[in-house]
Amino acid sequence: MKQIAVITGASSGLGKEFVRLLQNERDVQEIWLIARSKDKLDAIARQDPHRLKTVVLDCSVHGNIEKLGEMLKAAHVSVRYLVNSAGYGKFGSFCDLSAEQSRNMIDLNVSGVVEMCLTCIPYMHRGSHILNIASLASTVPLPYLNIYAATKAFVRHYSRALHVELRDRGISVTAVCPGWMDTGFIANAQTGAKKSPTVFAAITKPDGVAKKALRDAKIGKDLSVYGVFPQLTYAAAKILPQKFLMENWLRMQKYR
Ligand SMILES: NC(=O)c1ccc[n+]([C@@H]2O[C@H](COP(=O)([O-])OP(=O)(O)OC[C@H]3O[C@@H](n4cnc5c(N)ncnc54)[C@H](OP(=O)(O)O)[C@@H]3O)[C@@H](O)[C@H]2O)c1
């Protein structure tokens, strides 16, 4: 049975970095790259056409991931790694976003992640790993990044509980919680809203995040936080009152 990795959000940023890293894994014979941008996926796949396979899919549309399930079934594969990196945020208050924008963020960041896990788990065996990309934003409610932060809190909780549920089957689930990363995310999050973050503290490249996440997954950790600032923030969020942390966020972004 061919051993594969499945990566959503593979056309850009952190997902693309996971494609690069997993190409070095000897037990991964093929990598399935998922995103909506065919051109970007094709350009990446051209680097290694025998191992990189593209699947153009909008993971936010209900039912689309079923098609991936059918492809997995037909291909007789074992999923060694599932990386759910597809996701986005939108800056602004509840009224700066349309109902459709708010719902779509939930469809992709929450429902898409759950559906991908449920679709791939039947094809995963002992020693397989799921990496779900949450965020440091999952640790505290964030006014003016409200829905995004809430979706990432879901991903973190869901992943850690799923890790326990899958322990007996020898499959690890890691919630990856990056701080700000220099990817397409920030430009894509802009809505022109008055209250948009302008301070991207300790922004980092995605390569370190991906490397640590993969290391953490391999040793069976259910959580991966890269960098000193995110680790301190994560620790603070465990002990400080959430109201204080929300005020701190508002002050940091000069919303107060
Ligand atoms: N950058 C940050 O500051 C930061 C911080 C913490 C967490 N994160 C999380 O990290 C993950 C990766 O984001 P990134 O920073 O790498 O941003 P990015 O460069 O914008 O990458 C996002 C990826 O998701 C894909 N995508 C978006 N909508 C999709 C959809 N409906 N269906 C399938 N694929 C879709 C995009 O490809 P297409 O457009 O081609 O579909 C792209 O490959 C996200 O879950 C994000 O929430 C980012």
Ligand as a Chemical Component Dictionary entry (heavy atoms), coordinates in Angstrom:
data_LIG
# 
_chem_comp.id                   LIG 
_chem_comp.type                 NON-POLYMER 
_chem_comp.pdbx_formal_charge   0 
_chem_comp.three_letter_code    LIG 
# 
loop_
_chem_comp_atom.comp_id 
_chem_comp_atom.atom_id 
_chem_comp_atom.alt_atom_id 
_chem_comp_atom.type_symbol 
_chem_comp_atom.charge 
_chem_comp_atom.model_Cartn_x 
_chem_comp_atom.model_Cartn_y 
_chem_comp_atom.model_Cartn_z 
_chem_comp_atom.pdbx_ordinal 
LIG N1  N1  N 0  0.107   33.729 9.007  1  
LIG C1  C1  C 0  -0.249  33.898 10.259 2  
LIG O1  O1  O 0  0.019   34.932 10.889 3  
LIG C2  C2  C 0  -0.935  32.747 10.975 4  
LIG C3  C3  C 0  -0.857  32.701 12.369 5  
LIG C4  C4  C 0  -1.461  31.644 13.035 6  
LIG C5  C5  C 0  -2.128  30.663 12.331 7  
LIG N2  N2  N 1  -2.200  30.742 10.976 8  
LIG C6  C6  C 0  -2.901  29.658 10.270 9  
LIG O2  O2  O 0  -1.961  28.998 9.448  10 
LIG C7  C7  C 0  -2.647  28.328 8.379  11 
LIG C8  C8  C 0  -1.919  28.602 7.091  12 
LIG O3  O3  O 0  -2.037  29.968 6.750  13 
LIG P1  P1  P 0  -0.829  30.757 6.090  14 
LIG O4  O4  O 0  -0.297  31.675 7.104  15 
LIG O5  O5  O -1 0.063   29.819 5.417  16 
LIG O6  O6  O 0  -1.639  31.665 5.056  17 
LIG P2  P2  P 0  -1.683  31.637 3.470  18 
LIG O7  O7  O 0  -0.321  31.842 2.912  19 
LIG O8  O8  O 0  -2.761  32.606 3.113  20 
LIG O9  O9  O 0  -2.152  30.146 3.104  21 
LIG C9  C9  C 0  -3.484  29.726 3.232  22 
LIG C10 C10 C 0  -3.678  28.475 2.389  23 
LIG O10 O10 O 0  -5.024  28.014 2.537  24 
LIG C11 C11 C 0  -5.554  27.766 1.236  25 
LIG N3  N3  N 0  -6.997  27.979 1.248  26 
LIG C12 C12 C 0  -7.660  29.108 1.570  27 
LIG N4  N4  N 0  -8.983  28.918 1.442  28 
LIG C13 C13 C 0  -9.154  27.636 1.036  29 
LIG C14 C14 C 0  -10.280 26.840 0.738  30 
LIG N5  N5  N 0  -11.526 27.343 0.808  31 
LIG N6  N6  N 0  -10.099 25.555 0.375  32 
LIG C15 C15 C 0  -8.861  25.025 0.261  33 
LIG N7  N7  N 0  -7.734  25.740 0.546  34 
LIG C16 C16 C 0  -7.893  27.022 0.925  35 
LIG C17 C17 C 0  -4.848  28.767 0.334  36 
LIG O11 O11 O 0  -4.806  28.341 -1.015 37 
LIG P3  P3  P 0  -5.831  28.783 -2.141 38 
LIG O12 O12 O 0  -6.065  30.244 -1.993 39 
LIG O13 O13 O 0  -5.103  28.383 -3.381 40 
LIG O14 O14 O 0  -7.055  27.963 -1.931 41 
LIG C18 C18 C 0  -3.437  28.701 0.915  42 
LIG O15 O15 O 0  -2.744  27.601 0.373  43 
LIG C19 C19 C 0  -4.083  28.857 8.419  44 
LIG O16 O16 O 0  -4.907  27.877 9.010  45 
LIG C20 C20 C 0  -3.992  30.090 9.305  46 
LIG O17 O17 O 0  -5.196  30.338 9.959  47 
LIG C21 C21 C 0  -1.610  31.758 10.272 48 
# 
loop_
_chem_comp_bond.comp_id 
_chem_comp_bond.atom_id_1 
_chem_comp_bond.atom_id_2 
_chem_comp_bond.value_order 
_chem_comp_bond.pdbx_ordinal 
LIG N1  C1  SING 1  
LIG C1  O1  DOUB 2  
LIG C1  C2  SING 3  
LIG C2  C3  SING 4  
LIG C2  C21 DOUB 5  
LIG C3  C4  DOUB 6  
LIG C4  C5  SING 7  
LIG C5  N2  DOUB 8  
LIG N2  C6  SING 9  
LIG N2  C21 SING 10 
LIG C6  O2  SING 11 
LIG C6  C20 SING 12 
LIG O2  C7  SING 13 
LIG C7  C8  SING 14 
LIG C7  C19 SING 15 
LIG C8  O3  SING 16 
LIG O3  P1  SING 17 
LIG P1  O4  DOUB 18 
LIG P1  O5  SING 19 
LIG P1  O6  SING 20 
LIG O6  P2  SING 21 
LIG P2  O7  DOUB 22 
LIG P2  O8  SING 23 
LIG P2  O9  SING 24 
LIG O9  C9  SING 25 
LIG C9  C10 SING 26 
LIG C10 O10 SING 27 
LIG C10 C18 SING 28 
LIG O10 C11 SING 29 
LIG C11 N3  SING 30 
LIG C11 C17 SING 31 
LIG N3  C12 SING 32 
LIG N3  C16 SING 33 
LIG C12 N4  DOUB 34 
LIG N4  C13 SING 35 
LIG C13 C14 SING 36 
LIG C13 C16 DOUB 37 
LIG C14 N5  SING 38 
LIG C14 N6  DOUB 39 
LIG N6  C15 SING 40 
LIG C15 N7  DOUB 41 
LIG N7  C16 SING 42 
LIG C17 O11 SING 43 
LIG C17 C18 SING 44 
LIG O11 P3  SING 45 
LIG P3  O12 DOUB 46 
LIG P3  O13 SING 47 
LIG P3  O14 SING 48 
LIG C18 O15 SING 49 
LIG C19 O16 SING 50 
LIG C19 C20 SING 51 
LIG C20 O17 SING 52 
# 
